[in-house]
Each structure stands twice: as structure tokens, then as C-alpha cells.
Amino acid sequence: MTTTPEAAPTSDRELVLTRIIDAPREKVFRAWTDPELLKKWFAPHPFTTPVAELDVRPGGANLIVMRDPQGNEYPNRGIYLEVVENERLVFTDAYTKAWEPSEKPFMTVVLTFEDQDGKTKYTARALHWTAADREAHEQMGFHEGWGQCAAQLEAVVKING
């Protein structure tokens, strides 16, 4: 995996991560949309992902649970807003199942998968509801955590192609 210059954030509420992943974009997209593959890479080590329920279609709900080494679980619910196979995924935690508003929306994620000579230019944009949410996410380790997950994603797509 290659680190490339990050795409510029478009506002004070956005965080961006860009990587070149040594796999075709179809495989990278599949790792985001196949629950069994997602469980293998989604949470930064030593966290795990014991639950991944994905209804990958506009309006479809998802539930992804991360577990820390002490056994504490962190459920993340949301819905997909846009799904363009092998090109783009957009999802948000502003809603949960069946378009129910969440108690505290935090972000919308825009993932893009671009072909780059048989590899994938992978860009993750986290759009936050407030600048304070963006700052909190950055302090939680957005770049380190999402960067580690991108490396884990690449390892999974190479093995599970």
C-alpha cells in the first residue's frame, strides 16, 4: 500500500484519507460490502469486528460492532445513501434502520474507489456534523486508525481476492 498526498478537505468538518491499495477496485469494494470480509479488517488491531450486518443498497441499514481487547463492544448503526458498484459508497449514522433518526449523528462517509493501473486509489472522506465532531474524531486517531484499517483491508483483499 502506498500513501499518497491526501485530498484536501473541503470544509472544517471533513477528514480525508487517501491510499493506493495494491488490488483492483472490485476487490476493495467487495471488502467493504461482504460482511465476512469486512469483519476481517474493519477495526484497528487489537480491536475486532464480531458483527457486520450489511444491507448494501440506498436506504439499506448496517450494523457494525467493534470489540476492544477487554470485551467492550461499540455498535455503529447507519444507512447507505448511495451505492455505485466498484466506484462509490456513501453511508451515514444520521439514520438507523428504516430511516429512523439517530440520537446523535456524527458523520457521513464518502468512499471512492478509482482504478490506477490495476491498483485502487482509495479515498475515505468523513464529513462531520460539526467542527467539534471533526476535531474529536481527529483526536480519537482518525488518520492512524483509518490508515491502519486501510493496510488491513489491503492484506485481506490480497489473501481473499
N, C-alpha and C positions, 0 to 999 in steps of 0.2 A: 504494500500500500504506500502510496506517495501522498505526502501533504502538499497541497497546492495553496497558493495565496487564497485567503478566504474572500468570498464575495463580500462586498461592502453591505453592511446593514443599511436598510432604507429608512430607519427611524430609531429613536432612542428606546424603543420597546422590542427590538429584534436582536437575536443572537444567530450567528451563522457558522456552520462548519462545512468545509469542502474537502473532499479526499478523492484520490484516484484509486479505485479498487480494481485489482487485477482479476477481473471476471467480467463476462458480458452482462449488460444491464438486465437481461431477462432473469439471470440467476440472482442478482442483487434484489430485484423487485420481488422475486419469489420468496426470498428470505424474510421480507417484510410482510408477506401475505399468507405464508404457510405457517400455521400455528406451531407445528412441531419443529420447524427450522427456527422460528423466532425465539422459542424457548431456549435454544442453544447459545444465543449470543446477545440477547436484548439488554440484560442488566450488566453493569460493570462488575467484573470479578472483585471481591468474593461473593457478591450478591448472585442470586439465581432467579430464574423466572419459572415458577412451578405451574402457572396458569396463563394460557393465552387463548382467549376466545375471540375469534375474528370473523365478522360478517362483512367482508370486503366488498362494499358497494355503496354508492351515495345513500346516506341515511342509515346505513348498517352500523350496528353497535360493536364496540370492542371492550374487552376486559383483559387487562394485562396486570398480573400480580408479580411484584418483585419481593424477594425474601432476603433479609440480611443474615449474616452468619449466626446471629442469636435467635433466629426463627421469627423475628418480627416481619409482618407482611405489609406491603404497601400497594393497595389496589389502585389501579388507574383505569377509569372508565371514560369512554368517549364515543364519538361517532365519526364516520368518514363523510367528508363533504364532497370530495372529488376523487375519482379513481380512473386513471388513464393507464392502462396496462403497459408495463415496462417503461413508463415515462414519468408518471407523477402520482403521488399520494398526498392528499390533504385530509387531516383529521384534527379534531378539537376536543377538549374536555369541557367546553362550554355547555354541552348537552350530554346526557347519558342515554340510556335506552329509550327508544320511541320519542326522541326529540324532547325529553324532559330536561329542563334547565338544571345544570349542576348547582350545588350550593356555592361554590367558589371557583369560577372559571379562572384558569391560569394561563393557558396558551393554546394557540393553533399551530400545528406543524405542517410545513410545506416541504415535501421531499421531492427532489428531481433526480432523474437517472438519465444521463446523457452518454451516448456512445462516444468513445475516444480510442480509436484504433483497437477495438476488441476488448478494451477495458471500460470501466464505468466512471464517469465523473459524477460523483455522489454529492449532492448539496442538501443539507438539512437546515431549514430556517425555522426558528422558534419565534413566533410572534406572540408577544405577551400583552395582556390587557392593560397593564400599567408599566411605567418605567421602573417602579419599585419592584414589580414582579420580575422584570428582566434582570434587575440588579440582584435580586435574591437568587435567581436561577444561576446567574454567573458566579455568585459566591458559593453556591452549592457545588460548583465544579462542572458547569456545562461543558466547557471545552475539553477538560480532562476526561470526564465521564463519557460524553458522546464520542470523543476521539478513541477512547479505549473500546467502546462498543463497535465503532467502525472497523477497528482492527479485528475484533472478534467476529464480526459479520464477514469480513474477508476470509478469515480462516474457515468459517463454516461453509461458505459458498465454494471454496476450493475443494473441501472434503465431500460435500453433499451435492455438488453441481447438479 
